[in-house]
Amino acid sequence: MAIDYEKLKNWAFEPVVQTYDWRFSAMYALGVGYGHDPMDTQQLRFVYEPEMLAVPTMPVVLASPGFWIKEQNSGIDWVKVLHGEQSLTLHRTLPVAATVVGELKVTHLVDKGADKGALLVHERRIYEQSSGDLLATLSGTTFCRGDGGFSQQAGNGPAGGDVPPEPKPPCPNTPPEFTCVMPTLPQAALLYRLCSDLNPLHADPAVAQAAGFKRPILHGLATYGAVGHAIIKTLCAYQPERLKQLGLRFAGPVYPGESIQVEMWRTSLGVQFQARVVERDALVVSHGLAQVEAA
């Protein structure tokens, strides 16, 4: 089965409604490293209920349709998909507790060639149900390694599929202006999965080893949250409302327990950043760009 361009571009996703409370917000915060130092009162505000704040990257786990690509009629070889990029735009400060509605659509299908795979780009909008206010817009890129060449079939979309979105800018080739090392817990993936992704790749050693990893890896979106944490700590003074946008490209896996060093540059584009695992000196995030509001 191959990608059906028209089917995927017009896939009818049902709105997803989710009610979450302060406990869910605290669990997400713990999963991406807040509270690592329980004596740090700035981090404590994200995990302790008096005057609690919500982590601004939390929309990535809210009102999600789950792993819909695995559905039999998607036409995608789901075993070979990878999460390539993730972006988030925040329109309002995220509530600590709320009922939210998520609306998803496929925006781009890019055919990179029969031996190069395809790109699927989707957008999710998160609304607060009671007010109807738009809280966040997310864009994710999935690399479908086994689905290239679909546009070579007659009537299956334009040649080459859609024009790809504008690429994210590479980081400057100069020493970073700021660095921040974020430790992760050995059980970080086990915490994070309680908020969202129950893929056994992140919990079961046998599954991880079968996939070619020495042990379970951290969720990509948990790495995303840890990188966001570093930016909020370093450039926002733990004021979540100052983070307006956060986008990046995933470049490699993180093992729970490793330390993530985030390297940041303030440029005319905003805050550019990348991240590497300290213990292996391995790049795990590239092409990062954030928009941070001045204090």
Backbone as CSV, one residue per row, in Angstrom:
resi,resn,N_x,N_y,N_z,CA_x,CA_y,CA_z,C_x,C_y,C_z
1,MET,0.840,-1.197,0.000,0.000,0.000,0.000,0.877,1.249,0.000
2,ALA,0.497,2.239,-0.794,1.267,3.473,-0.881,0.442,4.644,-0.357
3,ILE,1.127,5.733,-0.098,0.440,6.958,0.303,-0.575,7.350,-0.762
4,ASP,-1.791,7.650,-0.327,-2.822,8.197,-1.200,-2.898,9.690,-0.904
5,TYR,-2.396,10.492,-1.815,-2.260,11.932,-1.596,-3.593,12.580,-1.206
6,GLU,-4.618,12.353,-1.997,-5.904,13.009,-1.738,-6.521,12.540,-0.426
7,LYS,-6.396,11.259,-0.127,-6.974,10.740,1.107,-6.334,11.396,2.331
8,LEU,-4.998,11.467,2.328,-4.322,12.026,3.490,-4.523,13.533,3.612
9,LYS,-4.521,14.241,2.478,-4.704,15.692,2.545,-6.123,16.054,2.994
10,ASN,-7.054,15.128,2.814,-8.447,15.394,3.195,-8.911,14.492,4.340
11,TRP,-7.972,13.924,5.065,-8.299,13.029,6.171,-9.192,13.764,7.176
12,ALA,-10.324,13.166,7.522,-11.289,13.807,8.425,-10.977,13.429,9.869
13,PHE,-10.196,14.256,10.531,-9.870,14.030,11.939,-10.996,14.564,12.815
14,GLU,-11.449,13.740,13.742,-12.432,14.207,14.706,-11.742,15.080,15.756
15,PRO,-12.396,16.158,16.200,-11.802,16.958,17.276,-11.573,16.088,18.517
16,VAL,-10.472,16.332,19.191,-10.125,15.593,20.405,-10.324,16.526,21.600
17,VAL,-11.123,16.071,22.566,-11.389,16.861,23.767,-10.635,16.223,24.935
18,GLN,-9.937,17.045,25.682,-9.186,16.555,26.840,-9.377,17.503,28.012
19,THR,-9.700,16.939,29.153,-9.734,17.699,30.397,-8.521,17.307,31.222
20,TYR,-7.747,18.296,31.647,-6.568,18.012,32.466,-6.608,18.895,33.712
21,ASP,-5.922,18.447,34.765,-5.890,19.201,36.016,-4.443,19.505,36.391
22,TRP,-4.252,20.076,37.565,-2.905,20.475,37.986,-1.968,19.272,38.115
23,ARG,-2.529,18.093,38.419,-1.682,16.913,38.536,-1.068,16.548,37.189
24,PHE,-1.869,16.639,36.129,-1.343,16.367,34.785,-0.257,17.373,34.426
25,SER,-0.514,18.655,34.735,0.479,19.691,34.448,1.771,19.421,35.205
26,ALA,1.660,18.994,36.460,2.846,18.695,37.257,3.581,17.472,36.714
27,MET,2.841,16.449,36.276,3.469,15.251,35.730,4.249,15.580,34.463
28,TYR,3.657,16.407,33.596,4.388,16.814,32.394,5.661,17.562,32.773
29,ALA,5.552,18.491,33.721,6.719,19.263,34.141,7.826,18.357,34.676
30,LEU,7.456,17.382,35.497,8.451,16.445,36.029,9.095,15.636,34.898
31,GLY,8.307,15.267,33.897,8.812,14.460,32.790,9.834,15.182,31.934
32,VAL,9.804,16.526,31.921,10.770,17.284,31.110,11.775,18.025,31.992
33,GLY,11.854,17.638,33.276,12.970,18.069,34.095,12.734,19.143,35.121
34,TYR,11.533,19.706,35.182,11.253,20.686,36.229,11.192,19.962,37.578
35,GLY,11.712,20.621,38.605,11.760,19.988,39.919,12.958,19.090,40.116
36,HIS,13.886,19.064,39.144,15.084,18.229,39.315,15.813,18.624,40.600
37,ASP,15.859,19.930,40.870,16.353,20.425,42.155,15.138,20.851,42.972
38,PRO,14.678,20.026,43.906,13.445,20.337,44.638,13.567,21.557,45.547
39,MET,14.781,22.099,45.711,14.962,23.308,46.512,14.965,24.573,45.653
40,ASP,14.874,24.404,44.330,14.821,25.546,43.421,13.373,26.039,43.366
41,THR,13.097,27.160,44.008,11.713,27.627,44.126,11.143,28.090,42.789
42,GLN,11.996,28.447,41.817,11.478,28.829,40.506,10.922,27.613,39.772
43,GLN,11.644,26.491,39.834,11.136,25.263,39.218,9.935,24.719,39.980
44,LEU,9.923,24.921,41.279,8.865,24.363,42.132,7.488,24.872,41.736
45,ARG,7.433,26.087,41.182,6.137,26.662,40.800,5.439,25.862,39.701
46,PHE,6.186,25.018,38.984,5.599,24.233,37.898,5.152,22.840,38.349
47,VAL,5.492,22.469,39.585,5.163,21.120,40.060,4.435,21.123,41.406
48,TYR,4.226,22.296,41.978,3.621,22.405,43.309,2.428,23.335,43.191
49,GLU,1.261,22.899,43.695,-0.008,23.534,43.350,-0.220,24.978,43.809
50,PRO,0.302,25.469,44.939,0.080,26.888,45.268,0.714,27.815,44.218
51,GLU,-0.093,28.697,43.644,0.371,29.660,42.635,1.100,28.957,41.490
52,MET,0.548,27.845,41.054,1.212,26.998,40.067,1.164,27.613,38.668
53,LEU,2.183,27.320,37.880,2.285,27.738,36.490,2.345,26.509,35.593
54,ALA,1.846,26.641,34.357,1.919,25.550,33.386,3.152,25.727,32.515
55,VAL,3.826,24.628,32.213,4.977,24.655,31.308,4.474,24.990,29.900
56,PRO,5.052,25.998,29.243,4.488,26.432,27.948,4.643,25.436,26.811
57,THR,5.546,24.444,26.934,5.664,23.434,25.876,4.645,22.303,26.022
58,MET,3.799,22.343,27.055,2.866,21.249,27.307,1.831,21.019,26.198
59,PRO,1.494,22.003,25.345,0.542,21.699,24.271,0.925,20.506,23.401
60,VAL,2.199,20.128,23.364,2.580,18.983,22.520,1.926,17.690,22.987
61,VAL,1.457,17.627,24.231,0.817,16.406,24.724,-0.682,16.604,24.957
62,LEU,-1.246,17.724,24.536,-2.656,18.002,24.790,-3.522,17.708,23.566
63,ALA,-4.674,17.074,23.807,-5.709,16.856,22.783,-5.129,16.278,21.493
64,SER,-4.294,15.268,21.640,-3.658,14.631,20.490,-4.486,13.443,20.014
65,PRO,-4.532,13.188,18.709,-5.257,12.015,18.205,-4.489,10.717,18.374
66,GLY,-3.283,10.799,18.932,-2.485,9.592,19.102,-1.779,9.196,17.815
67,PHE,-1.340,7.955,17.748,-0.534,7.481,16.623,-1.455,7.054,15.480
68,TRP,-2.141,8.039,14.893,-3.151,7.757,13.868,-2.511,7.177,12.599
69,ILE,-1.220,7.446,12.370,-0.542,6.948,11.172,-0.569,5.425,11.111
70,LYS,-0.696,4.769,12.278,-0.694,3.312,12.325,-1.991,2.718,11.782
71,GLU,-3.027,3.532,11.594,-4.287,3.005,11.075,-4.063,2.367,9.705
72,GLN,-4.719,1.251,9.474,-4.438,0.427,8.297,-4.683,1.150,6.984
73,ASN,-5.616,2.091,6.947,-5.944,2.732,5.677,-5.194,4.044,5.465
74,SER,-4.165,4.327,6.297,-3.395,5.547,6.066,-2.473,5.396,4.861
75,GLY,-2.086,4.156,4.542,-1.172,3.920,3.432,0.277,4.153,3.781
76,ILE,0.582,4.488,5.040,1.945,4.809,5.464,2.574,3.585,6.129
77,ASP,3.831,3.333,5.807,4.585,2.268,6.467,4.999,2.803,7.833
78,TRP,4.133,2.629,8.827,4.309,3.285,10.124,5.548,2.802,10.878
79,VAL,6.016,1.585,10.592,7.192,1.057,11.281,8.430,1.903,10.964
80,LYS,8.429,2.550,9.815,9.617,3.268,9.362,9.522,4.780,9.553
81,VAL,8.524,5.262,10.280,8.396,6.711,10.431,9.280,7.224,11.567
82,LEU,9.747,8.458,11.411,10.523,9.160,12.422,9.955,10.566,12.597
83,HIS,10.015,11.053,13.839,9.596,12.429,14.104,10.754,13.338,13.701
84,GLY,10.556,14.147,12.657,11.645,14.951,12.122,11.771,16.332,12.722
85,GLU,10.653,17.061,12.792,10.682,18.426,13.294,9.434,18.698,14.131
86,GLN,9.543,19.690,15.008,8.402,20.098,15.821,8.474,21.600,16.063
87,SER,7.326,22.268,15.898,7.231,23.702,16.168,5.982,23.982,16.981
88,LEU,6.046,25.058,17.751,4.935,25.462,18.613,4.858,26.976,18.624
89,THR,3.646,27.511,18.418,3.366,28.930,18.590,2.331,29.065,19.687
90,LEU,2.625,29.897,20.673,1.725,30.109,21.807,0.981,31.425,21.613
91,HIS,-0.358,31.353,21.679,-1.195,32.533,21.495,-1.666,33.127,22.814
92,ARG,-1.757,32.283,23.830,-2.165,32.728,25.159,-1.377,31.926,26.198
93,THR,-1.313,32.456,27.413,-0.672,31.715,28.497,-1.491,30.467,28.792
94,LEU,-0.820,29.336,28.895,-1.504,28.055,29.061,-2.070,27.921,30.474
95,PRO,-3.346,27.541,30.616,-3.903,27.313,31.955,-3.298,26.074,32.613
96,VAL,-3.240,26.096,33.930,-2.769,24.934,34.684,-3.777,23.795,34.606
97,ALA,-5.053,24.132,34.513,-6.126,23.136,34.407,-7.176,23.676,33.448
98,ALA,-7.686,22.826,32.579,-8.678,23.287,31.594,-9.239,22.092,30.846
99,THR,-10.288,22.352,30.067,-10.741,21.424,29.039,-10.387,22.042,27.703
100,VAL,-9.654,21.294,26.888,-9.172,21.820,25.617,-9.652,20.933,24.473
101,VAL,-9.679,21.524,23.280,-10.089,20.829,22.064,-8.948,20.929,21.060
102,GLY,-8.565,19.797,20.490,-7.512,19.769,19.484,-8.072,19.446,18.115
103,GLU,-7.681,20.225,17.117,-8.115,20.010,15.738,-6.876,19.821,14.867
104,LEU,-6.818,18.690,14.157,-5.626,18.312,13.390,-5.948,18.278,11.902
105,LYS,-4.953,18.659,11.086,-5.071,18.501,9.638,-3.688,18.272,9.046
106,VAL,-3.645,17.547,7.931,-2.410,17.351,7.176,-2.263,18.526,6.224
107,THR,-1.137,19.230,6.308,-0.944,20.429,5.492,-0.035,20.199,4.286
108,HIS,0.944,19.287,4.402,1.884,19.056,3.307,2.215,17.568,3.211
109,LEU,2.336,17.098,1.972,2.879,15.777,1.670,3.947,15.977,0.607
110,VAL,5.188,15.726,0.974,6.315,15.995,0.095,6.969,14.675,-0.295
111,ASP,7.108,14.449,-1.589,7.730,13.231,-2.096,9.200,13.527,-2.391
112,LYS,10.107,12.936,-1.622,11.536,13.180,-1.805,12.173,12.195,-2.778
113,GLY,11.408,11.200,-3.221,11.932,10.219,-4.164,11.794,8.809,-3.639
114,ALA,11.768,7.846,-4.551,11.503,6.451,-4.186,12.485,5.915,-3.163
115,ASP,13.726,6.350,-3.208,14.730,5.845,-2.277,15.056,6.837,-1.155
116,LYS,14.258,7.930,-1.064,14.549,8.967,-0.072,13.393,9.229,0.892
117,GLY,12.252,8.600,0.671,11.141,8.756,1.595,10.253,9.949,1.288
118,ALA,9.364,10.222,2.219,8.399,11.310,2.069,8.287,12.066,3.383
119,LEU,7.822,13.297,3.290,7.582,14.119,4.474,6.085,14.384,4.611
120,LEU,5.568,14.177,5.806,4.181,14.501,6.124,4.196,15.599,7.186
121,VAL,3.577,16.725,6.868,3.507,17.846,7.800,2.069,18.008,8.261
122,HIS,1.887,18.091,9.573,0.532,18.254,10.101,0.490,19.429,11.065
123,GLU,-0.685,20.015,11.178,-0.901,21.156,12.075,-2.001,20.816,13.073
124,ARG,-1.767,21.144,14.333,-2.787,20.940,15.369,-3.032,22.254,16.089
125,ARG,-4.289,22.620,16.201,-4.672,23.826,16.927,-5.357,23.417,18.225
126,ILE,-4.963,24.062,19.303,-5.488,23.757,20.629,-6.319,24.940,21.114
127,TYR,-7.595,24.685,21.382,-8.518,25.718,21.864,-8.955,25.411,23.293
128,GLU,-9.178,26.460,24.066,-9.840,26.280,25.357,-11.332,26.146,25.103
129,GLN,-11.931,25.076,25.589,-13.321,24.790,25.240,-14.284,25.850,25.760
130,SER,-14.126,26.288,26.999,-15.101,27.189,27.613,-15.143,28.556,26.936
131,SER,-13.984,29.084,26.552,-13.922,30.423,25.954,-13.819,30.399,24.440
132,GLY,-13.376,29.277,23.892,-13.124,29.203,22.457,-11.809,29.837,22.041
133,ASP,-11.025,30.309,23.020,-9.757,30.968,22.711,-8.749,29.978,22.139
134,LEU,-8.020,30.421,21.112,-6.931,29.627,20.557,-5.732,29.757,21.490
135,LEU,-5.281,28.637,22.037,-4.156,28.638,22.967,-2.822,28.427,22.258
136,ALA,-2.793,27.501,21.324,-1.516,27.151,20.699,-1.746,26.538,19.321
137,THR,-0.755,26.716,18.453,-0.717,26.067,17.148,0.580,25.276,17.062
138,LEU,0.461,24.001,16.713,1.630,23.128,16.610,1.775,22.640,15.179
139,SER,3.022,22.507,14.746,3.318,21.926,13.444,4.370,20.846,13.626
140,GLY,4.095,19.667,13.101,5.041,18.559,13.216,5.341,17.972,11.856
141,THR,6.584,17.553,11.662,6.996,16.904,10.421,7.386,15.466,10.722
142,THR,6.749,14.539,10.014,7.063,13.113,10.145,7.803,12.660,8.896
143,PHE,8.952,12.028,9.102,9.736,11.496,7.994,9.288,10.062,7.746
144,CYS,8.619,9.857,6.626,8.099,8.528,6.261,9.139,7.847,5.361
145,ARG,10.042,7.106,5.992,11.205,6.583,5.267,10.845,5.573,4.193
146,GLY,9.698,4.897,4.358,9.338,3.847,3.420,8.299,4.248,2.392
147,ASP,8.039,5.543,2.220,6.900,5.954,1.399,7.254,6.929,0.287
148,GLY,8.525,7.018,-0.071,8.913,7.885,-1.173,8.449,7.333,-2.511
149,GLY,8.296,8.224,-3.474,7.898,7.827,-4.822,6.408,7.783,-5.053
150,PHE,5.596,8.172,-4.053,4.139,8.048,-4.222,3.617,8.915,-5.361
151,SER,4.241,10.080,-5.612,3.715,10.998,-6.630,4.026,10.536,-8.052
152,GLN,4.823,9.465,-8.190,5.106,8.934,-9.522,3.938,8.125,-10.070
153,GLN,2.979,7.798,-9.209,1.774,7.098,-9.647,0.803,8.100,-10.268
154,ALA,0.243,7.761,-11.376,-0.670,8.662,-12.079,-1.839,9.062,-11.185
155,GLY,-2.111,10.352,-11.137,-3.257,10.855,-10.381,-3.059,10.891,-8.882
156,ASN,-1.841,10.679,-8.406,-1.607,10.653,-6.962,-0.909,11.936,-6.507
157,GLY,-1.550,13.064,-6.786,-1.027,14.347,-6.363,-0.053,14.941,-7.361
158,PRO,0.380,16.176,-7.129,1.323,16.824,-8.043,2.679,16.139,-8.020
159,ALA,3.437,16.309,-9.091,4.780,15.722,-9.165,5.625,16.242,-8.002
160,GLY,6.199,15.307,-7.267,6.987,15.705,-6.106,6.169,16.020,-4.873
161,GLY,4.848,15.891,-4.989,3.995,16.243,-3.860,3.936,17.743,-3.670
162,ASP,3.681,18.192,-2.448,3.564,19.611,-2.161,4.934,20.271,-2.077
163,VAL,4.942,21.586,-2.263,6.158,22.357,-2.021,6.439,22.309,-0.526
164,PRO,7.637,21.908,-0.111,7.900,21.774,1.327,7.884,23.117,2.028
165,PRO,7.576,23.114,3.339,7.643,24.361,4.106,9.060,24.925,4.089
166,GLU,9.183,26.217,4.375,10.497,26.856,4.417,11.367,26.170,5.461
167,PRO,12.595,25.818,5.101,13.446,25.103,6.062,13.842,25.980,7.243
168,LYS,14.079,25.339,8.379,14.540,26.052,9.558,16.002,26.472,9.358
169,PRO,16.405,27.619,9.876,17.765,28.099,9.645,18.789,27.336,10.477
170,PRO,19.975,27.097,9.915,21.038,26.462,10.708,21.575,27.437,11.748
171,CYS,22.181,26.903,12.787,22.742,27.742,13.841,24.030,28.414,13.363
172,PRO,24.366,29.550,13.971,25.612,30.227,13.605,26.827,29.337,13.843
173,ASN,27.861,29.566,13.036,29.117,28.824,13.169,30.092,29.605,14.055
174,THR,29.613,29.990,15.227,30.399,30.746,16.197,30.131,30.158,17.582
175,PRO,30.997,30.431,18.561,30.713,29.945,19.914,29.372,30.468,20.414
176,PRO,28.599,29.647,21.120,27.281,30.097,21.594,27.409,31.219,22.618
177,GLU,26.380,32.048,22.646,26.328,33.143,23.617,25.949,32.626,25.000
178,PHE,25.092,31.608,25.030,24.647,31.006,26.290,24.697,29.489,26.158
179,THR,24.984,28.800,27.243,24.834,27.359,27.312,24.118,27.007,28.607
180,CYS,23.355,25.936,28.557,22.635,25.459,29.741,22.580,23.941,29.677
181,VAL,23.046,23.292,30.718,23.034,21.830,30.770,21.836,21.372,31.582
182,MET,20.986,20.557,30.949,19.783,20.038,31.597,19.972,18.544,31.862
183,PRO,20.112,18.125,33.107,20.197,16.688,33.397,18.839,16.024,33.193
184,THR,18.849,14.753,32.825,17.600,13.987,32.753,17.696,12.814,33.725
185,LEU,16.560,12.416,34.250,16.511,11.303,35.190,16.579,9.961,34.456
186,PRO,17.133,8.928,35.064,17.109,7.599,34.440,15.683,7.116,34.150
187,GLN,14.721,7.564,34.948,13.320,7.171,34.756,12.508,8.236,34.018
188,ALA,13.183,9.180,33.327,12.479,10.284,32.673,11.452,9.798,31.648
189,ALA,11.809,8.790,30.848,10.871,8.303,29.832,9.658,7.630,30.468
190,LEU,9.865,6.969,31.591,8.753,6.323,32.286,7.795,7.357,32.864
191,LEU,8.320,8.510,33.278,7.463,9.598,33.743,6.727,10.242,32.571
192,TYR,7.477,10.560,31.520,6.898,11.304,30.407,5.788,10.524,29.710
193,ARG,5.942,9.223,29.582,4.962,8.423,28.846,3.585,8.452,29.506
194,LEU,3.514,8.778,30.805,2.231,8.841,31.489,1.392,10.015,30.999
195,CYS,2.011,10.983,30.345,1.285,12.141,29.811,0.853,11.950,28.363
196,SER,1.505,11.027,27.656,1.232,11.006,26.227,1.520,9.672,25.572
197,ASP,2.764,9.467,25.143,3.129,8.413,24.204,3.491,7.128,24.945
198,LEU,2.662,6.081,24.786,2.880,4.809,25.469,3.677,3.814,24.634
199,ASN,4.339,4.280,23.584,5.153,3.410,22.743,6.148,2.642,23.621
200,PRO,6.158,1.300,23.559,7.068,0.522,24.406,8.540,0.750,24.108
201,LEU,8.851,1.393,22.986,10.236,1.737,22.676,10.869,2.549,23.804
202,HIS,10.035,3.266,24.554,10.523,4.152,25.604,10.440,3.520,26.996
203,ALA,10.053,2.243,27.054,9.897,1.605,28.363,10.441,0.183,28.419
204,ASP,10.342,-0.566,27.340,10.661,-1.991,27.337,12.053,-2.219,26.746
205,PRO,13.014,-2.696,27.545,14.366,-2.903,27.019,14.415,-3.831,25.811
206,ALA,13.586,-4.876,25.796,13.601,-5.813,24.675,13.138,-5.140,23.385
207,VAL,12.101,-4.316,23.479,11.605,-3.598,22.293,12.670,-2.625,21.798
208,ALA,13.309,-1.908,22.718,14.340,-0.945,22.331,15.507,-1.640,21.636
209,GLN,15.920,-2.782,22.171,17.045,-3.501,21.575,16.690,-4.053,20.199
210,ALA,15.439,-4.472,20.029,14.995,-4.957,18.719,14.995,-3.838,17.682
211,ALA,14.816,-2.605,18.161,14.814,-1.449,17.270,16.219,-0.899,17.033
212,GLY,17.232,-1.525,17.653,18.596,-1.117,17.418,19.198,-0.204,18.459
213,PHE,18.500,-0.016,19.599,19.009,0.820,20.673,19.459,-0.058,21.837
214,LYS,20.465,0.388,22.560,20.985,-0.424,23.659,20.018,-0.470,24.845
215,ARG,19.143,0.522,24.942,18.120,0.558,25.993,17.045,1.537,25.572
216,PRO,15.911,1.617,26.300,14.852,2.542,25.911,15.361,3.977,25.790
217,ILE,14.867,4.665,24.785,15.276,6.048,24.530,14.209,7.020,25.040
218,LEU,14.633,8.257,25.232,13.713,9.305,25.642,12.840,9.708,24.456
219,HIS,11.580,10.007,24.714,10.698,10.502,23.665,11.297,11.772,23.041
220,GLY,11.139,11.911,21.731,11.608,13.136,21.093,10.967,14.372,21.685
221,LEU,9.669,14.290,21.989,8.985,15.457,22.533,9.349,15.719,23.988
222,ALA,9.910,14.713,24.671,10.456,14.969,26.000,11.767,15.743,25.872
223,THR,12.585,15.386,24.870,13.775,16.178,24.578,13.382,17.602,24.219
224,TYR,12.337,17.745,23.421,11.814,19.063,23.050,11.470,19.869,24.304
225,GLY,10.797,19.234,25.264,10.428,19.916,26.497,11.634,20.290,27.335
226,ALA,12.650,19.418,27.355,13.864,19.711,28.121,14.617,20.892,27.514
227,VAL,14.663,20.949,26.182,15.310,22.072,25.509,14.531,23.366,25.783
228,GLY,13.197,23.274,25.718,12.380,24.440,26.063,12.629,24.889,27.492
229,HIS,12.792,23.928,28.398,13.097,24.241,29.796,14.386,25.047,29.884
230,ALA,15.411,24.650,29.137,16.682,25.373,29.174,16.522,26.817,28.715
231,ILE,15.700,27.028,27.681,15.487,28.389,27.173,14.682,29.219,28.171
232,ILE,13.666,28.615,28.775,12.853,29.328,29.765,13.692,29.693,30.988
233,LYS,14.581,28.788,31.371,15.461,29.045,32.515,16.482,30.134,32.197
234,THR,17.114,30.042,31.029,18.243,30.903,30.703,17.819,32.287,30.229
235,LEU,16.766,32.363,29.425,16.414,33.613,28.762,15.062,34.193,29.167
236,CYS,14.273,33.432,29.931,12.946,33.915,30.334,12.797,34.048,31.842
237,ALA,13.851,33.770,32.603,13.806,33.866,34.071,12.619,33.082,34.638
238,TYR,12.330,31.936,34.010,11.212,31.074,34.429,9.865,31.794,34.372
239,GLN,9.736,32.745,33.457,8.452,33.407,33.205,7.860,32.795,31.934
240,PRO,6.951,31.844,32.052,6.512,31.068,30.879,5.832,31.905,29.819
241,GLU,5.185,33.003,30.200,4.470,33.823,29.232,5.405,34.504,28.230
242,ARG,6.704,34.517,28.502,7.646,35.186,27.603,8.049,34.311,26.412
243,LEU,7.833,33.013,26.494,8.127,32.135,25.360,6.946,32.167,24.392
244,LYS,7.195,32.590,23.156,6.133,32.731,22.164,6.176,31.663,21.073
245,GLN,7.379,31.227,20.702,7.520,30.211,19.661,8.731,29.350,19.960
246,LEU,8.649,28.080,19.549,9.771,27.162,19.729,9.704,26.110,18.633
247,GLY,10.723,26.087,17.779,10.787,25.096,16.706,12.168,24.494,16.623
248,LEU,12.253,23.227,16.187,13.550,22.560,16.110,13.472,21.346,15.194
249,ARG,14.664,20.815,14.905,14.803,19.578,14.138,15.460,18.532,15.041
250,PHE,14.905,17.320,15.058,15.503,16.237,15.843,16.674,15.647,15.059
251,ALA,17.815,15.485,15.750,19.027,15.022,15.079,19.566,13.713,15.627
252,GLY,19.059,13.252,16.769,19.552,12.004,17.343,18.842,11.700,18.644
253,PRO,18.927,10.444,19.116,18.213,10.041,20.331,18.964,10.440,21.600
254,VAL,18.190,10.564,22.672,18.726,10.787,24.015,18.349,9.577,24.858
255,TYR,19.294,9.091,25.651,18.997,8.031,26.607,18.688,8.664,27.967
256,PRO,17.604,8.220,28.619,17.289,8.761,29.946,18.482,8.643,30.890
257,GLY,18.736,9.710,31.620,19.891,9.765,32.502,21.031,10.576,31.926
258,GLU,20.996,10.841,30.605,22.029,11.666,29.992,21.742,13.151,30.235
259,SER,22.765,13.980,30.062,22.641,15.429,30.221,22.591,16.086,28.849
260,ILE,21.650,17.018,28.679,21.461,17.712,27.406,22.008,19.127,27.534
261,GLN,23.018,19.437,26.749,23.585,20.791,26.748,22.965,21.590,25.612
262,VAL,22.275,22.663,25.966,21.616,23.518,24.981,22.494,24.741,24.748
263,GLU,22.801,24.987,23.476,23.666,26.092,23.071,22.816,27.121,22.334
264,MET,22.896,28.386,22.761,21.970,29.419,22.294,22.701,30.645,21.766
265,TRP,22.133,31.224,20.705,22.623,32.471,20.115,21.437,33.429,19.950
266,ARG,21.592,34.664,20.341,20.601,35.690,20.026,20.989,36.329,18.698
267,THR,20.124,36.191,17.685,20.404,36.721,16.354,19.218,37.563,15.890
268,SER,19.327,38.090,14.678,18.232,38.889,14.118,16.977,38.055,13.900
269,LEU,17.120,36.725,13.861,15.974,35.839,13.652,15.236,35.542,14.959
270,GLY,15.890,35.722,16.089,15.336,35.349,17.392,16.421,34.660,18.204
271,VAL,16.051,33.621,18.921,17.020,32.810,19.661,17.242,31.527,18.866
272,GLN,18.424,31.382,18.299,18.764,30.140,17.607,19.465,29.212,18.585
273,PHE,19.255,27.908,18.419,19.818,26.978,19.395,20.009,25.597,18.788
274,GLN,20.844,24.825,19.444,21.023,23.405,19.160,21.334,22.728,20.480
275,ALA,21.319,21.401,20.489,21.567,20.680,21.741,22.346,19.409,21.455
276,ARG,23.180,19.045,22.416,23.959,17.822,22.300,23.975,17.105,23.632
277,VAL,24.153,15.788,23.590,24.314,14.990,24.799,25.750,15.133,25.268
278,VAL,25.921,15.538,26.514,27.256,15.797,27.053,28.087,14.525,27.082
279,GLU,27.515,13.432,27.565,28.277,12.199,27.787,28.823,11.598,26.495
280,ARG,28.120,11.800,25.389,28.564,11.226,24.114,29.005,12.289,23.112
281,ASP,28.905,13.556,23.488,29.164,14.677,22.573,28.436,14.449,21.251
282,ALA,27.156,14.088,21.355,26.346,13.763,20.178,25.269,14.825,19.983
283,LEU,25.177,15.360,18.774,24.148,16.343,18.461,22.781,15.663,18.451
284,VAL,21.823,16.187,19.196,20.492,15.581,19.264,19.393,16.527,18.792
285,VAL,19.680,17.836,18.742,18.734,18.832,18.245,19.515,19.834,17.401
286,SER,18.962,20.185,16.240,19.600,21.191,15.389,18.541,22.148,14.851
287,HIS,18.998,23.207,14.164,18.097,24.135,13.478,17.000,24.674,14.408
288,GLY,17.370,24.944,15.660,16.385,25.447,16.605,16.199,26.941,16.489
289,LEU,14.947,27.384,16.647,14.632,28.807,16.632,13.489,29.079,17.586
290,ALA,13.706,30.022,18.511,12.687,30.413,19.482,12.468,31.913,19.411
291,GLN,11.245,32.314,19.773,10.930,33.734,19.919,10.616,33.972,21.389
292,VAL,11.358,34.878,21.986,11.238,35.166,23.414,10.916,36.646,23.572
293,GLU,9.904,36.930,24.367,9.499,38.305,24.629,10.383,38.926,25.706
294,ALA,10.746,40.189,25.517,11.565,40.875,26.506,10.814,40.993,27.832
295,ALA,11.576,41.067,28.911,10.977,41.178,30.249,10.231,42.493,30.388
